[in-house]
Amino acid sequence: MSERTGFAKGKIHDVTVRPLAKYLDERGWLAELFRSDETDPQTMPAMAYLSMTQPGVARGPHEHVDQTDWFCFIGPANFKVYLWDARRDSPTFGIRQTIYAGVDAPLAVIVPPGVVHAYKNIGTVDGIVFNAPNRLYAGEGKKSPVDEIRHEEVEGSPFCLD
Ligand SMILES: Cc1cn([C@H]2C[C@H](O)[C@@H](COP(=O)(O)OP(=O)(O)O[C@H]3O[C@@H](C)C(=O)[C@@H](O)[C@H]3O)O2)c(=O)[nH]c1=O
């Protein structure tokens, strides 16, 4: 156990990390991000969005009650991805995991509800992250509360980025 965070390093149960193959040719490259024939229907994306994060900047830590996030880190920057298992009923409750992903290691990282997550652009150029969550942001017609617990402003939070 780390005294600083209370979380021990390890691998979190039910977090899926998949290499994204880039098919390269004379025009550039193409990469598949998800396929319904390779996806558990429960985590099948309901929507998708892109975000850009500037060098040295982080998004999160956030947590969802019901939503699974399907992040794809493809570039042009690299990211450090931080995960903390805060699910009391998980076999890896109290474990934290870090993953490096992006232009040098294109990965999909699929994060289930209750796993607190954040990512930081550790490169020198703007970084794009694709996310295809299995729930609609703010529900049908954007009429429901957003399923998101934000930890970034919480004083004394155990979910610390370095
Ligand atoms: C996530 C999202 C945001 N928005 C809007 C709300 C706001 O005006 C703007 C920026 O949103 P946020 O501040 O929530 O963006 P951000 O802080 O990047 O939120 C994301 O962070 C990562 C770490 C996650 O875990 C994601 O699930 C999501 O919570 O975009 C949408 O319209 N649709 C969406 O699906």
The ligand as an SDF file (V2000), in Angstrom:
LIG
                    3D

 35 37  0  0  0  0  0  0  0  0999 V2000
  -18.3060   14.2120  -21.9820 C   0  0  0  0  0  0  0  0  0  0  0  0
  -19.1770   15.2200  -22.7570 C   0  0  0  0  0  0  0  0  0  0  0  0
  -19.0470   16.5760  -22.5200 C   0  0  0  0  0  0  0  0  0  0  0  0
  -19.8380   17.4530  -23.1970 N   0  0  0  0  0  0  0  0  0  0  0  0
  -19.6220   18.8860  -23.0150 C   0  0  0  0  0  0  0  0  0  0  0  0
  -19.8200   19.3890  -21.5870 C   0  0  0  0  0  0  0  0  0  0  0  0
  -18.8320   20.5480  -21.4990 C   0  0  0  0  0  0  0  0  0  0  0  0
  -19.4280   21.7070  -22.0490 O   0  0  0  0  0  0  0  0  0  0  0  0
  -17.7090   20.1320  -22.4270 C   0  0  0  0  0  0  0  0  0  0  0  0
  -16.5050   19.5460  -21.6680 C   0  0  0  0  0  0  0  0  0  0  0  0
  -17.0160   18.4700  -20.8790 O   0  0  0  0  0  0  0  0  0  0  0  0
  -16.2440   17.9080  -19.6000 P   0  0  0  0  0  0  0  0  0  0  0  0
  -15.6730   19.0050  -18.8040 O   0  0  0  0  0  0  0  0  0  0  0  0
  -17.1870   16.9740  -18.8990 O   0  0  0  0  0  0  0  0  0  0  0  0
  -15.0860   17.0800  -20.3160 O   0  0  0  0  0  0  0  0  0  0  0  0
  -14.0120   16.1370  -19.6410 P   0  0  0  0  0  0  0  0  0  0  0  0
  -13.5880   16.7000  -18.3280 O   0  0  0  0  0  0  0  0  0  0  0  0
  -13.0110   15.8340  -20.6620 O   0  0  0  0  0  0  0  0  0  0  0  0
  -14.8660   14.8280  -19.3070 O   0  0  0  0  0  0  0  0  0  0  0  0
  -14.3980   13.5690  -19.6370 C   0  0  0  0  0  0  0  0  0  0  0  0
  -13.2240   13.3240  -18.8460 O   0  0  0  0  0  0  0  0  0  0  0  0
  -12.6860   12.0340  -18.9950 C   0  0  0  0  0  0  0  0  0  0  0  0
  -11.5060   11.9060  -18.0670 C   0  0  0  0  0  0  0  0  0  0  0  0
  -13.7660   11.0430  -18.7240 C   0  0  0  0  0  0  0  0  0  0  0  0
  -13.7210   10.2270  -17.8430 O   0  0  0  0  0  0  0  0  0  0  0  0
  -14.9900   11.1790  -19.5700 C   0  0  0  0  0  0  0  0  0  0  0  0
  -15.9620   10.2210  -19.2320 O   0  0  0  0  0  0  0  0  0  0  0  0
  -15.5150   12.5640  -19.3490 C   0  0  0  0  0  0  0  0  0  0  0  0
  -15.9250   12.6560  -17.9870 O   0  0  0  0  0  0  0  0  0  0  0  0
  -18.2430   19.1740  -23.3330 O   0  0  0  0  0  0  0  0  0  0  0  0
  -20.7700   17.0170  -24.1060 C   0  0  0  0  0  0  0  0  0  0  0  0
  -21.5140   17.8280  -24.7380 O   0  0  0  0  0  0  0  0  0  0  0  0
  -20.9200   15.6940  -24.3500 N   0  0  0  0  0  0  0  0  0  0  0  0
  -20.1390   14.7660  -23.7120 C   0  0  0  0  0  0  0  0  0  0  0  0
  -20.3020   13.5310  -23.9570 O   0  0  0  0  0  0  0  0  0  0  0  0
  1  2  1  0
  2  3  2  0
  2 34  1  0
  3  4  1  0
  4  5  1  0
  4 31  1  0
  5  6  1  0
  5 30  1  0
  6  7  1  0
  7  8  1  0
  7  9  1  0
  9 10  1  0
  9 30  1  0
 10 11  1  0
 11 12  1  0
 12 13  2  0
 12 14  1  0
 12 15  1  0
 15 16  1  0
 16 17  2  0
 16 18  1  0
 16 19  1  0
 19 20  1  0
 20 21  1  0
 20 28  1  0
 21 22  1  0
 22 23  1  0
 22 24  1  0
 24 25  2  0
 24 26  1  0
 26 27  1  0
 26 28  1  0
 28 29  1  0
 31 32  2  0
 31 33  1  0
 33 34  1  0
 34 35  2  0
M  END
$$$$
